[in-house]
Amino acid sequence: MERPFVTVKGLMLCAAVLISLCAARLVRAEDRSPAEMVALGRRLRDGDGCEKNPQKAERLFRDAADLGDATALYNLGVCLEHGLGCDKNLEEAVMWYRRAAKQGHEGAKAALRRLRNPKPPAPGGAEMAA
């Protein structure tokens, strides 16, 4: 039985083709449905099966949010609240959470309640230890 002849150059070419195909999937994200953009954004934000890229995740959430997707509105609020892929901006996060909550998104409603009623520092916290 003959063994196929594989060269390093051939392997590099295959790797380059695979990388370009994966990059094309990200570049063509604007052609996806809002739900697909949110799913890809979550994977990029969390590093689920790919390298973490919170900046691209935030961009995908923003693009899908601009189309009115409630889950995207919520996820964009999360990014803005925590500074994931963008500067932290609580005022803008609340705006996106409100838009998602108006569509019935439960996570957005919970985030708004949490931000309206922040927990006070626990007794014996760092301030008292000093």
ZIWO-V476702 format. One record per residue. N is the residue number from 1. RES is the residue in three letters. PSI is psi in degrees with one decimal (999 if undefined). Layout:
# ZIWO-V476702
n:N res:RES psi:PSI
n:N res:RES psi:PSI
This chain:
# ZIWO-V476702
n:1 res:MET psi:128.7
n:2 res:GLU psi:141.8
n:3 res:ARG psi:135.9
n:4 res:PRO psi:143.4
n:5 res:PHE psi:117.2
n:6 res:VAL psi:129.2
n:7 res:THR psi:161.4
n:8 res:VAL psi:-39.1
n:9 res:LYS psi:-39.8
n:10 res:GLY psi:-41.5
n:11 res:LEU psi:-40.5
n:12 res:MET psi:-39.0
n:13 res:LEU psi:-43.9
n:14 res:CYS psi:-42.9
n:15 res:ALA psi:-41.5
n:16 res:ALA psi:-39.8
n:17 res:VAL psi:-44.8
n:18 res:LEU psi:-42.4
n:19 res:ILE psi:-42.8
n:20 res:SER psi:-34.7
n:21 res:LEU psi:-41.9
n:22 res:CYS psi:-41.9
n:23 res:ALA psi:-38.9
n:24 res:ALA psi:-35.2
n:25 res:ARG psi:-38.1
n:26 res:LEU psi:-40.9
n:27 res:VAL psi:-35.6
n:28 res:ARG psi:17.6
n:29 res:ALA psi:-30.5
n:30 res:GLU psi:-17.2
n:31 res:ASP psi:-1.4
n:32 res:ARG psi:162.7
n:33 res:SER psi:160.6
n:34 res:PRO psi:-39.5
n:35 res:ALA psi:-38.8
n:36 res:GLU psi:-38.8
n:37 res:MET psi:-40.1
n:38 res:VAL psi:-43.9
n:39 res:ALA psi:-44.3
n:40 res:LEU psi:-39.6
n:41 res:GLY psi:-42.5
n:42 res:ARG psi:-44.0
n:43 res:ARG psi:-42.6
n:44 res:LEU psi:-40.3
n:45 res:ARG psi:-41.9
n:46 res:ASP psi:-9.9
n:47 res:GLY psi:33.0
n:48 res:ASP psi:97.7
n:49 res:GLY psi:6.3
n:50 res:CYS psi:173.2
n:51 res:GLU psi:138.9
n:52 res:LYS psi:136.9
n:53 res:ASN psi:79.5
n:54 res:PRO psi:-26.6
n:55 res:GLN psi:-45.5
n:56 res:LYS psi:-36.1
n:57 res:ALA psi:-47.3
n:58 res:GLU psi:-40.3
n:59 res:ARG psi:-42.9
n:60 res:LEU psi:-43.6
n:61 res:PHE psi:-41.1
n:62 res:ARG psi:-42.5
n:63 res:ASP psi:-43.5
n:64 res:ALA psi:-34.6
n:65 res:ALA psi:-37.4
n:66 res:ASP psi:-21.8
n:67 res:LEU psi:-0.2
n:68 res:GLY psi:11.1
n:69 res:ASP psi:122.9
n:70 res:ALA psi:-40.3
n:71 res:THR psi:-36.7
n:72 res:ALA psi:-41.3
n:73 res:LEU psi:-45.5
n:74 res:TYR psi:-48.9
n:75 res:ASN psi:-34.0
n:76 res:LEU psi:-39.7
n:77 res:GLY psi:-41.1
n:78 res:VAL psi:-46.7
n:79 res:CYS psi:-45.8
n:80 res:LEU psi:-36.7
n:81 res:GLU psi:-39.5
n:82 res:HIS psi:-1.2
n:83 res:GLY psi:40.3
n:84 res:LEU psi:104.8
n:85 res:GLY psi:3.9
n:86 res:CYS psi:173.0
n:87 res:ASP psi:144.4
n:88 res:LYS psi:130.9
n:89 res:ASN psi:92.9
n:90 res:LEU psi:-35.8
n:91 res:GLU psi:-45.3
n:92 res:GLU psi:-36.7
n:93 res:ALA psi:-44.5
n:94 res:VAL psi:-39.4
n:95 res:MET psi:-46.3
n:96 res:TRP psi:-38.9
n:97 res:TYR psi:-41.6
n:98 res:ARG psi:-42.4
n:99 res:ARG psi:-40.7
n:100 res:ALA psi:-40.7
n:101 res:ALA psi:-35.8
n:102 res:LYS psi:-25.0
n:103 res:GLN psi:4.3
n:104 res:GLY psi:10.9
n:105 res:HIS psi:115.8
n:106 res:GLU psi:-37.9
n:107 res:GLY psi:-39.0
n:108 res:ALA psi:-40.7
n:109 res:LYS psi:-43.5
n:110 res:ALA psi:-39.9
n:111 res:ALA psi:-41.4
n:112 res:LEU psi:-42.1
n:113 res:ARG psi:-43.9
n:114 res:ARG psi:-41.9
n:115 res:LEU psi:-27.9
n:116 res:ARG psi:-30.9
n:117 res:ASN psi:69.1
n:118 res:PRO psi:145.9
n:119 res:LYS psi:136.4
n:120 res:PRO psi:157.0
n:121 res:PRO psi:144.6
n:122 res:ALA psi:145.6
n:123 res:PRO psi:141.5
n:124 res:GLY psi:20.0
n:125 res:GLY psi:-169.2
n:126 res:ALA psi:-34.6
n:127 res:GLU psi:-35.5
n:128 res:MET psi:-22.0
n:129 res:ALA psi:-21.0
n:130 res:ALA psi:999
